[in-house]
Amino acid sequence: MNLRAQINYWLSLNQMTYNKLADKMNEVSSKKYTGGSINAKLVRGTLTFKEFELIAKIFNYKLELKEIN
């Protein structure tokens, strides 16, 4: 899965910008995020699983890991 593409898809569906996403992340997190910092983490590939989980939660998704047979 390409995280950047997935987040851009969610942003598009919700007519939201990276800055608005950062504002929502700041509301529920003790860390300080900006639209630029989120985008930079996606470009560099340094977004943590916890941060992706938080973003998914903001868009009303739950991450679930499944064993591959």
C-alpha positions, 0 to 999 in steps of 0.5 A: 500500500502506498501511504501517501496515495491512501492519505491523498485519497481520504483527503480528496473524499473529505475535501480536506487539505493537509493543513486541516488534517494537521489541525485535527491531528493536533486536537487529538495528539500531544504532538504538533503537526503542520500540513508541511510536516505531514507531507514531508514525512510522506515524501521521505517515508518516515510517517510512523505506524502510530501516526498513520493509525491516527490519520485513519482514525480521523477518517473513521477507519480502523487498521487491521493486520491479517495473516497471509496464508 
